Each structure stands twice: as structure tokens, then as C-alpha cells.
Amino acid sequence: MKSIAIPAQLKKLNEIFRSNGFEAYIVGGAVRDILLGKKANDWDITTNATPEEMMRIFHRVIPTGIAHGTVTIHFMGKEIEATTFRSESGYTDGRHPDSVSFNATLEDDLSRRDFTMNAIASSLEDGRIIDPFGGQKDIKAKIIRTVGKAKDRFLEDGLRPIRALRFSSQLNFEIEKETYEAIRLSEVQEKIKSISMERFRDEFEKILGSDEPSQALHRMEDCGILAIFIPELAECRNCSQSDIRSFHVFDVLDHNLYACDGAPKDNLVVRLSALFHDVGKTDARSIEKIEYPAGSGRFEDIIHFYRHELFSAKKVRPILTRLKFPNSVIDSVAHLVENHMFHFQEEWNDAAIRRFIVKIKPEYLNDIFDLRLADMYGKYRRKPEPGSKGIMQLVMLKDRIKEIQEKQDAVSLKDLAVNGNDLIKIGLAPGKQLGIILNELFQCVLDDPEMNEREKLLEVAKRLAEKK
């Protein structure tokens, strides 16, 4: 492709650059995405205008990274990041250049970028493509290749190897052999270790948002990156689950990775929960020898993971804390992991359904079902059959929950017909005992929704208070 279509807004932006004697080009991810047939949402501009000159010719400019030649131009309702052509040298801190020169050409500017597919520019004047490093060819071949020597690029910034893995997962591209092998180099591994946890987490989140995160996560394991940042997950390799019962065909690591694939890609909490739902199995694993078949005199190993969900929930909190996820995400993931081993029985009565809702919490019901489906997917790396026992049980449980919700039965303390103030008005003292009585009233209503009437509950509360 020799040129791309330039949006009308960017053409007007170019008129201002050009009328003031400057050149401007779209560069980076936007060009790559257009060449891939995707819609570009963020526009990055490179230009021979300096930050000071851009601040002079545009009305609203924010000096977001002026030391490195970058400003943000507010133009026609868009925020456009614009950077002066620059060359760089020295990366002592493994991220930022020691020196930046703005006495550079467009090709100099493109040469400092990470991968050939990101080192393509397009003129704002006529859409003409400038591709000095063969980025279009690599995009067509679905290959990720560094600009110049891979080792040099990776030693400049330890995040670049992880970006390579992330792009491979997002775009379903292969990483060129020399580029991939450079990630394994001891010097590069040390540089990777130096990046901040926040920067790793941002790439990790993008990996989890790809169609098949297991691709990048397997490569992370192969390159040693998984052991650097999430050793608890890496340790699940070779933790066998397979015995004569044929419940699992994968070890714990692959099961977790494929479960992650099976979770909704637009739900970070469920994807994280699926990835870590069995991470505690390495601690919970035990082996029992049983005679099989009975009376045969032959003994087989049976593998158990008793209460592994508790081990997993205990492990996932420090992992996500170390990865700098927000507390809200950590709490949600830990809750789902701890409760993912529910076992619905058709004979459950309505009280059992209500207690299930209370335990899981109404706001997590959809997530826990999605996690169960992901767990099923991870067993054999395929979606379970619609008529399978596991699917039918989920359908029945969902239907039962819907019935309870339509009846508007109480499923939380706030649904009670009385509250703490009501109990105080009839003479109960504020404090811990009041909370205990409220909870007992709630348990009473869970067993019998018809008890959720003000006078009935106040009478029960009086009797409970007398016994205390």
C-alpha cells in the first residue's frame, strides 16, 4: 500500500502545520491498525516543529512530555499527541534516553521505535506511506521484528520484550526468531526485571484482553518472564491432575491458562479469576492409593486437591497486590476464586438457593457462572456441550435463582423488614448483640420468606433478646 486515507480533522490539523512551514506525519499504532484493516482511534503525530513552535501555532496545547519533545494538542474535540522528530542515545535507567536530539529526520525518528510494524509513518499532506524498515512486509507476513538488532532494542527498555509478547497475542502474529531468542538473553532478562510492576501490569492487562491470552502467557513461561513476575503461576507447571478418573487432561498451569481463554475477554475480573482459580492446587495436592477395580489387587493413585479454592484465594491476594491491581479488583477476584467450587443439587430447596445467593452475593452471580464456564472450558480446551450435565445444572440453578429474585425474597440484611433502629426502639441496646440478632432474623427469613414482616420480626427479636 502506497498511501492511506487521512481523516478530515487531521487534514485541517495539517493545514495549520503546513501554513507555518512544518511537516507532520501520522506514526505508530494508528498506521499499523489501518494497514491491518482496523479502525484507528488514537492518533500520534510526529513533526519537525518543536514543542515551543507547536505551542505557538495551536490555541490549546498541553506540555505533557516537553523534555522529550511531546505535547498534546486539543483540536476539534480530539486530543492528539504530537512529538518532534528526535534521535536518542543511552538508556541508563532501562526506559528513558539519557539524551534526546531534536536535530533529526523522520527516518531518524522512526529508527528509534521498537518494532518494524510500529515504525511506519503516513504524511498528513497526502497519506503517502513512509516505511524505511519493511514494516508493511512484516505486517503482511504477520511477523513481529525489532527495528535493528533485537538485543539493542530490548536493552533500551525492558518492557519491549513484554510488548512483543502482548502484540503476538493481540494480533495473532509470530515473533521473528532472532527477536524471540533475544528475550532469553541474560542481559535482557536483567533489564526486564528492572521495569516497574505498574508497567508490567499494564501490558499484562492488555494480554488478558486478547482473544487467546494463553498464547502470550505460554511464551512468557518459555522466555522466563512468567517466573519473574508471577512465580506462583509458573510453579503450577507439571503439577499433574490426571488420574484414572479422567477429570483433567492438562496440568494445573495449562488448565489455568486455558480457563483464562474461556472467560469473557471484556471482563478483567473473571479473566483474572479464571487464570488464578486453581493456583493453590500446588499446596493442596495429595495422593491416595485405592484398589481399582475393587478386589483386583491392583492399586492406583487418586489425586486430591481438598479445599484448593481456599489455598488459591489465599495466594491470589498477595499476587494481585504485588502486581498493583486496585483493591476492588483484588477483593472481587479473591471472592470468586474462593467460591468457585459450588456444587448445585437438583434437590436444593428455595432456602438453599437463597443461601447460595447470599454466599456468592447478587452482584457476583453472573461472574461466578462465567467463571464456572471458563473452568469447564479449561478442562479440555473446548466449550462444554450444551446438553452436558454441567451445563444443564447451571441452567437449572440460574432458573431457580431467577424465580427467587422474581419473588423478591430477602437475600441481604437491607432486604429485612426491620433494621437496627427498629430494634433499638423496642428496647434493644446498640452494639455487637444487636448485630447478632439482626443476623439471626436474616437467617430466619432465608428459611421462611413469609417471616419478613415487621411485626413478626420484632416479636422474634424480643424473644431472642430475652434469651441472650
C-alpha positions in Angstrom: 0.0 0.0 0.0 1.4 3.4 -1.0 -1.0 5.7 0.9 -3.9 5.7 3.3 -6.9 8.0 3.7 -6.4 10.9 6.0 -9.4 11.9 8.2 -10.8 15.3 7.6 -9.9 16.5 11.1 -6.3 15.6 10.6 -6.2 17.3 7.2 -7.3 20.5 8.9 -4.6 20.0 11.5 -2.1 19.6 8.7 -3.2 22.9 7.1 -2.0 24.7 10.3 1.3 22.8 10.3 1.9 23.5 6.6 0.8 27.1 6.7 3.5 27.7 9.3 6.2 25.8 7.3 6.2 22.5 9.1 5.7 18.8 8.1 3.6 16.4 10.1 3.0 12.6 9.9 0.8 10.0 11.5 3.0 7.4 13.1 2.9 4.2 15.2 -0.1 2.2 16.1 -2.6 4.2 14.1 -0.9 3.5 10.8 -0.3 -0.2 11.8 -4.0 -0.6 12.6 -5.2 1.0 9.4 -2.9 -1.3 7.4 -4.4 -4.2 9.4 -7.9 -3.1 8.2 -8.8 -1.9 11.7 -10.2 1.4 12.9 -7.6 3.8 14.4 -8.9 5.6 17.5 -5.8 7.3 18.8 -3.7 9.5 16.5 0.0 10.1 17.2 1.8 12.7 15.2 5.5 13.3 14.6 6.7 16.6 13.1 9.7 18.8 12.6 8.1 21.5 14.7 9.5 21.9 18.2 7.2 21.8 21.2 7.6 25.6 21.6 6.6 26.1 18.0 3.6 23.9 18.3 2.5 25.8 21.4 2.8 29.0 19.4 0.7 27.9 16.4 -2.1 26.0 18.2 -4.5 27.5 20.7 -4.7 24.6 23.2 -1.5 22.7 23.8 -0.6 20.8 27.0 3.2 20.2 27.5 2.7 16.5 28.5 6.3 15.5 27.9 8.1 18.5 26.7 11.5 17.3 27.8 11.2 14.5 25.2 9.6 16.7 22.6 5.9 15.7 23.3 2.8 17.8 23.6 -0.9 17.1 23.5 -2.8 19.2 21.0 -6.5 19.8 21.7 -8.0 20.1 18.3 -11.7 19.9 17.1 -12.6 17.8 20.2 -9.7 15.4 19.9 -6.5 15.0 22.0 -3.7 14.4 19.6 -0.2 13.6 20.9 2.5 15.3 18.8 6.2 14.7 19.1 9.1 16.4 17.4 11.4 14.3 15.2 14.1 13.1 17.5 17.0 10.8 17.9 18.0 9.2 21.2 21.1 7.7 22.9 21.9 5.9 26.1 19.2 4.2 28.3 20.8 4.0 31.7 17.5 3.6 33.5 16.2 1.0 31.0 13.4 3.2 29.9 14.3 6.8 29.2 17.0 8.0 26.9 20.0 9.8 28.5 20.0 12.3 25.8 17.5 13.5 23.1 18.3 15.4 20.0 15.7 17.3 18.0 18.1 17.8 15.1 16.7 14.7 13.4 14.9 13.5 10.3 11.7 11.5 10.0 13.8 8.3 9.4 15.9 9.0 12.5 12.7 9.3 14.4 11.3 6.0 13.0 14.6 4.2 13.7 14.2 4.6 17.5 10.9 2.8 17.6 10.6 -0.8 18.9 9.1 -2.9 16.1 9.0 -2.5 12.3 5.2 -2.6 12.3 5.3 0.4 14.6 7.9 2.3 12.6 5.7 3.3 9.7 4.6 6.9 9.0 2.0 8.4 6.8 2.1 12.0 5.5 -0.8 14.2 6.7 -0.5 16.0 3.4 -1.4 13.2 1.1 -1.5 9.9 3.1 1.8 8.8 1.5 3.4 5.9 3.5 7.0 6.1 4.6 8.3 2.7 5.6 12.1 2.5 5.8 12.3 -0.7 7.8 9.9 -3.0 6.0 7.0 -2.8 8.4 4.4 -3.4 5.8 6.1 -6.6 4.7 6.2 -7.8 8.3 2.5 -6.9 8.8 1.5 -8.8 5.7 3.6 -11.8 6.9 2.2 -11.4 10.5 5.7 -11.1 12.0 6.9 -9.1 14.9 10.5 -7.9 14.3 12.5 -5.2 16.1 13.9 -2.2 14.3 17.6 -3.0 14.2 19.2 -5.6 16.5 16.8 -7.1 18.9 19.2 -7.1 21.8 19.9 -3.4 21.4 16.2 -2.5 21.3 15.4 -4.7 24.4 18.3 -3.3 26.4 17.0 0.2 25.8 13.7 -0.6 27.5 12.9 -3.8 29.4 9.3 -3.5 28.7 9.8 -4.1 24.9 10.1 -7.9 25.2 6.8 -8.0 27.0 5.2 -5.7 24.4 6.4 -8.2 21.8 4.6 -11.0 23.6 1.5 -8.8 24.0 1.4 -7.9 20.4 1.8 -11.6 19.4 -1.3 -12.4 21.4 -3.4 -9.3 20.4 -2.6 -9.6 16.7 -2.0 -13.4 16.4 1.4 -12.6 15.0 4.6 -14.8 15.2 7.7 -13.3 16.8 10.7 -13.4 14.4 13.3 -15.9 15.6 16.2 -13.5 16.4 13.7 -11.2 18.2 12.3 -14.1 20.2 15.7 -15.5 21.1 17.0 -12.1 22.3 14.3 -12.1 25.0 16.1 -15.1 26.6 19.5 -13.4 26.8 20.7 -12.9 30.4 21.3 -9.2 29.9 17.8 -8.8 28.6 16.3 -10.8 31.4 18.0 -8.5 33.9 16.7 -5.5 32.1 13.2 -7.0 32.2 13.5 -7.4 35.9 14.1 -3.7 36.3 10.8 -2.5 34.9 8.2 -1.2 37.4 5.4 -3.5 38.4 2.9 -0.9 37.1 4.3 -1.1 33.6 4.2 -4.9 33.6 0.7 -4.9 34.9 -0.5 -2.6 32.1 0.9 -5.0 29.5 -0.4 -8.0 31.4 -3.9 -6.5 31.4 -3.7 -6.0 27.6 -2.7 -9.6 27.2 -5.7 -10.7 29.3 -7.9 -8.6 27.0 -6.7 -10.5 23.9 -8.8 -13.3 22.2 -6.5 -16.1 23.5 -4.2 -14.9 26.4 -2.7 -18.4 26.7 -0.6 -17.7 23.6 1.3 -14.9 25.2 1.3 -16.5 28.6 2.9 -19.7 27.3 5.6 -17.6 25.6 6.0 -15.7 28.9 6.7 -19.0 30.6 9.0 -20.2 27.8 11.0 -17.0 28.0 11.3 -17.0 31.8 9.1 -13.8 32.2 6.3 -15.6 34.0 8.7 -16.9 36.7 10.0 -13.3 37.1 6.6 -11.6 37.7 4.2 -14.4 38.7 6.3 -17.3 40.1 3.2 -18.8 41.8 1.7 -19.4 38.4 4.9 -20.7 36.8 5.1 -23.3 39.7 1.9 -24.9 38.5 3.8 -26.4 35.6 4.0 -30.2 36.0 1.5 -30.3 38.9 -0.4 -33.2 37.4 -4.1 -33.6 37.8 -4.6 -36.7 35.7 -5.6 -40.0 37.2 -7.9 -42.9 36.4 -11.0 -40.8 36.7 -10.1 -38.7 33.7 -11.3 -35.4 35.2 -8.4 -33.5 33.6 -6.1 -33.8 30.7 -3.9 -30.8 31.4 -1.6 -30.0 34.3 -2.6 -27.1 36.6 -0.8 -24.4 34.7 -2.3 -25.3 31.3 -5.7 -25.7 32.9 -5.5 -22.2 34.4 -4.3 -20.7 31.1 -7.0 -22.3 29.0 -9.6 -21.4 31.6 -8.5 -17.8 31.1 -9.0 -18.2 27.4 -12.6 -19.4 28.1 -13.5 -16.4 30.2 -15.2 -13.3 28.7 -12.4 -11.1 27.2 -14.2 -7.9 28.2 -14.3 -8.9 31.9 -10.9 -8.4 33.6 -12.1 -9.7 37.0 -13.4 -13.0 35.6 -10.3 -13.4 33.4 -8.0 -12.9 36.4 -10.2 -15.3 38.4 -10.0 -17.9 35.8 -6.2 -17.6 35.5 -5.7 -17.9 39.2 -8.7 -20.1 40.2 -6.5 -23.2 40.8 -3.2 -21.6 41.6 -3.4 -23.1 45.2 -3.5 -26.6 43.9 0.2 -26.9 44.2 -0.2 -26.6 48.0 -3.4 -28.6 48.3 -2.3 -31.6 46.2 -2.4 -35.1 47.9 -2.3 -38.7 46.6 -4.4 -41.6 47.8 -3.8 -45.2 46.7 -7.0 -47.2 46.1 -7.7 -50.7 44.9 -9.1 -50.4 41.4 -11.1 -52.2 40.3 -12.3 -53.3 43.8 -10.9 -56.8 44.6 -8.4 -56.7 41.7 -5.4 -56.4 44.0 -4.1 -53.6 41.8 -3.7 -50.2 43.3 -4.0 -46.8 41.5 -3.1 -43.3 42.5 -6.0 -40.9 43.1 -5.1 -37.2 43.1 -6.9 -34.9 45.5 -7.0 -31.2 45.9 -9.1 -30.8 49.0 -10.2 -27.2 49.7 -7.9 -26.0 47.0 -10.2 -23.0 46.4 -9.2 -21.7 49.9 -5.5 -22.1 49.1 -6.0 -20.4 45.8 -7.9 -17.4 47.3 -5.2 -17.1 49.9 -2.5 -17.0 47.2 -4.2 -14.7 44.8 -4.4 -11.7 47.1 -0.6 -11.2 47.5 -0.1 -11.9 43.8 -2.5 -9.2 42.7 -1.3 -6.8 45.4 2.2 -7.3 44.1 1.0 -6.6 40.6 -0.5 -3.3 41.8 -4.1 -4.1 40.9 -6.8 -1.9 42.7 -8.2 -3.2 45.9 -11.6 -3.5 44.3 -10.3 -5.9 41.7 -8.3 -7.9 44.3 -11.4 -8.3 46.5 -13.6 -9.4 43.7 -11.1 -11.9 42.3 -10.4 -13.4 45.7 -14.1 -13.7 46.4 -14.8 -15.5 43.1 -11.8 -17.8 43.4 -12.8 -18.8 47.0 -16.3 -19.6 45.9 -15.8 -21.2 42.5 -16.3 -24.8 43.8 -20.0 -24.7 44.4 -22.0 -27.9 43.8 -25.6 -27.4 42.9 -28.0 -30.3 43.5 -31.5 -30.5 41.9 -33.0 -31.3 45.3 -31.9 -27.9 46.8 -35.0 -26.2 48.3 -35.7 -22.5 48.0 -33.9 -21.8 51.3 -30.7 -23.4 49.9 -31.0 -21.2 46.7 -31.4 -18.1 48.9 -28.3 -19.1 50.9 -26.4 -19.6 47.7 -27.3 -16.1 46.6 -26.2 -14.7 49.9 -22.9 -16.5 49.9 -22.0 -15.6 46.4 -23.6 -12.1 46.6 -26.1 -11.0 44.0 -23.6 -8.7 42.2 -21.3 -11.6 41.6 -23.8 -14.2 40.3 -23.1 -13.6 36.6 -19.3 -13.6 37.2 -19.4 -16.9 39.1 -21.3 -18.5 36.3 -18.9 -17.2 33.7 -16.0 -18.5 35.9 -17.6 -21.9 36.1 -18.0 -22.0 32.3 -14.3 -20.9 31.9 -13.3 -23.7 34.3 -15.2 -26.2 32.1 -13.5 -24.8 29.0 -10.1 -25.2 30.6 -10.6 -28.9 31.3 -10.4 -29.9 27.6 -9.8 -26.6 25.8 -13.2 -26.5 24.3 -16.7 -25.3 25.1 -18.8 -27.8 27.0 -21.7 -29.4 25.0 -25.0 -27.6 25.5 -26.7 -30.7 26.8 -23.9 -31.8 29.1 -24.5 -32.4 32.8 -22.5 -29.4 33.9 -24.3 -27.0 31.6 -27.7 -28.4 32.5 -27.0 -27.9 36.2 -26.0 -24.3 35.6 -29.2 -23.7 33.6 -31.3 -25.1 36.3 -29.5 -23.1 39.0 -29.9 -19.9 37.0 -33.6 -20.6 36.6 -34.1 -21.3 40.3 -32.3 -18.0 41.2 -34.5 -16.1 38.7 -37.6 -17.5 40.4 -36.3 -16.4 43.9 -35.4 -12.9 42.5 -38.8 -12.5 40.9 -40.4 -13.3 44.3 -38.2 -10.5 45.7 -37.3 -12.7 48.7 -34.8 -11.2 51.1 -31.2 -12.0 50.1 -29.4 -9.4 52.2 -29.8 -7.6 55.5 -31.0 -4.5 53.7 -34.0 -6.5 52.5 -35.2 -7.2 56.0 -38.5 -5.5 57.0 -36.7 -4.2 60.1 -33.3 -2.6 60.8 -31.2 -1.7 63.8 -33.1 1.4 64.6 -36.3 -0.6 64.8 -34.8 -2.9 67.3 -33.4 -0.1 69.4 -36.9 1.5 69.5 -38.3 -1.7 71.2 -35.6 -1.6 73.8 -32.6 -3.5 72.4 -29.2 -1.9 73.2 -26.9 -0.8 70.4 -23.8 -2.8 69.9 -22.5 -6.2 68.9 -25.5 -8.1 70.3 -27.8 -6.0 68.1 -25.9 -7.1 65.0 -26.1 -10.8 66.1 -29.8 -10.6 66.5 -30.2 -8.9 63.1 -28.3 -11.7 61.5 -30.4 -14.3 63.2 -33.5 -12.6 61.9 -32.0 -12.7 58.5 -31.3 -16.4 58.8 -34.9 -16.9 59.9 -36.2 -15.1 56.8 -33.8 -17.1 54.5 -35.6 -20.2 55.8 -39.0 -18.8 55.6 -39.6 -15.6 53.5 -43.1 -15.2 54.9 -41.4 -14.2 58.2 -40.2 -11.0 56.6 -42.9 -8.8 58.1 -42.2 -6.0 60.6 -44.3 -7.2 63.5 -43.3 -10.9 63.1 -39.6 -10.0 63.1 -39.9 -7.6 66.1 -41.6 -10.3 68.1 -38.8 -12.8 67.2 -36.2 -10.1 68.1 -37.8 -9.7 71.6 -37.6 -13.4 72.2 -34.0 -13.6 71.1 -33.1 -10.6 73.3 -34.6 -12.3 76.3 -32.5 -15.5 75.7 -29.3 -13.5 75.4 
